[in-house]
Amino acid sequence: MTIEDNKQILRRYQEAGNANDLDAWDALVAADLVSHNSTPGMPPGLDGGKMAHRATLAAFPDLHYHVSGQWSVAGNQGTL
């Protein structure tokens, strides 16, 4: 996978989250994802991430994520 591939995956993930199209995450994130920063009380894996996202949007309905600057995915680093 190239750095550009990783950037595109990150952009698609962010766009899906901002559109609240969490079904799109199924193609981008492994269902058995292990998060080391998960929300307490949420189940593990992708389902827990989706639940946390929905809970956050319920509290902050105008929330919109924007990733810029430095990032790192699987040892690849770059700038968005």
Secondary structure, 3 states (H helix, E strand, C coil): CCHHHHHHHHHHHHHHHHCCCHHHHHHCCCCCCCCCCCCCCCCCHHHHHHHHHHHHHHHCCCCCCCCCCEEEECCEEEEC
